[in-house]
Amino acid sequence: MLYLQDMVIVRPGVVTDEYENEKDDWGAGATRIPVSGVNVQPNGGSAEDTEDKQVVVTGWRLYTPRGMDIDLRETDRVEAWGTTMQVVGKVARWPAPGGGVHHVEADLREVA
Protein backbone atom coordinates (compact mmCIF):
# COMPACT_ATOMS: atom_id res chain seq x y z
CA MET A 1 0.00 0.00 0.00
CA LEU A 2 2.98 2.35 0.36
CA TYR A 3 4.06 2.56 -3.27
CA LEU A 4 0.99 4.04 -4.95
CA GLN A 5 2.23 7.53 -5.80
CA ASP A 6 2.98 8.98 -9.21
CA MET A 7 5.62 11.58 -9.98
CA VAL A 8 7.47 13.10 -12.92
CA ILE A 9 11.25 13.35 -13.14
CA VAL A 10 12.18 16.64 -14.84
CA ARG A 11 15.61 16.68 -16.46
CA PRO A 12 16.85 20.01 -17.84
CA GLY A 13 17.82 20.51 -21.43
CA VAL A 14 20.79 22.69 -22.31
CA VAL A 15 20.64 26.05 -24.04
CA THR A 16 23.42 28.42 -25.03
CA ASP A 17 23.14 32.10 -24.11
CA GLU A 18 24.37 35.07 -26.13
CA TYR A 19 27.86 34.67 -24.61
CA GLU A 20 28.13 30.99 -25.64
CA ASN A 21 27.62 29.79 -22.04
CA GLU A 22 25.58 26.63 -21.57
CA LYS A 23 22.81 26.74 -18.99
CA ASP A 24 19.95 24.51 -17.87
CA ASP A 25 16.64 24.82 -19.69
CA TRP A 26 13.81 23.86 -17.34
CA GLY A 27 11.13 24.99 -19.82
CA ALA A 28 10.29 23.50 -23.20
CA GLY A 29 13.75 21.90 -23.52
CA ALA A 30 13.36 19.78 -20.38
CA THR A 31 12.74 16.04 -20.56
CA ARG A 32 9.79 14.75 -18.51
CA ILE A 33 9.87 11.12 -17.32
CA PRO A 34 6.67 9.84 -15.64
CA VAL A 35 7.18 7.31 -12.84
CA SER A 36 4.48 5.31 -11.02
CA GLY A 37 4.58 3.17 -7.92
CA VAL A 38 6.87 5.20 -5.63
CA ASN A 39 6.57 6.59 -2.11
CA VAL A 40 7.38 10.20 -1.19
CA GLN A 41 7.18 11.13 2.49
CA PRO A 42 7.92 14.23 4.55
CA ASN A 43 11.48 14.19 5.87
CA GLY A 44 13.01 16.60 8.34
CA GLY A 45 10.08 19.00 8.58
CA SER A 46 10.05 22.56 7.29
CA ALA A 47 12.20 25.59 7.91
CA GLU A 48 11.23 29.21 7.41
CA ASP A 49 13.58 31.99 6.30
CA THR A 50 12.23 35.49 6.74
CA GLU A 51 15.45 37.49 6.55
CA ASP A 52 15.29 38.60 2.89
CA LYS A 53 11.91 37.25 1.83
CA GLN A 54 9.31 34.79 3.09
CA VAL A 55 10.60 31.32 2.12
CA VAL A 56 9.58 27.91 3.45
CA VAL A 57 11.85 24.92 2.73
CA THR A 58 10.32 21.46 3.20
CA GLY A 59 12.25 18.19 3.12
CA TRP A 60 10.92 15.04 1.44
CA ARG A 61 12.27 11.50 1.00
CA LEU A 62 11.66 9.36 -2.08
CA TYR A 63 11.61 5.55 -1.89
CA THR A 64 11.07 2.95 -4.59
CA PRO A 65 9.84 -0.58 -3.87
CA ARG A 66 12.19 -3.53 -3.84
CA GLY A 67 13.62 -4.27 -7.29
CA MET A 68 12.68 -0.90 -8.79
CA ASP A 69 15.43 1.31 -10.19
CA ILE A 70 14.51 4.71 -11.65
CA ASP A 71 16.52 7.03 -13.89
CA LEU A 72 16.89 9.79 -11.28
CA ARG A 73 19.99 12.00 -11.10
CA GLU A 74 21.16 14.56 -8.55
CA THR A 75 20.68 17.29 -11.19
CA ASP A 76 16.98 16.47 -11.71
CA ARG A 77 13.80 17.85 -10.23
CA VAL A 78 10.72 15.91 -9.20
CA GLU A 79 7.10 17.02 -9.67
CA ALA A 80 4.37 15.52 -7.50
CA TRP A 81 1.07 16.82 -6.06
CA GLY A 82 1.35 20.11 -7.91
CA THR A 83 4.74 20.98 -6.43
CA THR A 84 8.30 20.88 -7.73
CA MET A 85 11.14 19.51 -5.60
CA GLN A 86 14.90 19.51 -6.16
CA VAL A 87 17.01 16.39 -5.67
CA VAL A 88 19.44 17.06 -2.81
CA GLY A 89 22.78 15.24 -3.01
CA LYS A 90 23.43 11.85 -4.53
CA VAL A 91 20.69 9.35 -5.35
CA ALA A 92 21.17 6.17 -3.28
CA ARG A 93 20.83 2.92 -5.19
CA TRP A 94 20.96 0.15 -2.61
CA PRO A 95 22.45 -3.11 -3.93
CA ALA A 96 20.42 -6.29 -3.89
CA PRO A 97 21.92 -9.57 -2.75
CA GLY A 98 23.06 -11.36 -5.88
CA GLY A 99 23.28 -8.14 -7.95
CA GLY A 100 21.07 -5.39 -9.24
CA VAL A 101 19.30 -2.66 -7.28
CA HIS A 102 17.27 -3.47 -4.18
CA HIS A 103 15.63 -0.03 -4.05
CA VAL A 104 16.34 3.69 -4.59
CA GLU A 105 16.22 6.49 -2.02
CA ALA A 106 16.65 10.23 -2.60
CA ASP A 107 16.31 13.38 -0.52
CA LEU A 108 14.16 16.10 -2.05
CA ARG A 109 13.69 19.75 -1.14
CA GLU A 110 10.69 21.95 -1.88
CA VAL A 111 11.22 25.71 -1.72
CA ALA A 112 8.02 27.74 -1.60
Summary of the structure (lengths in Angstrom):
residues: 112
radius of gyration: 15.9
end to end distance: 28.9
largest distance: 51.3
contacts: 291
relative contact order: 0.24
helix: 0%
strand: 63%
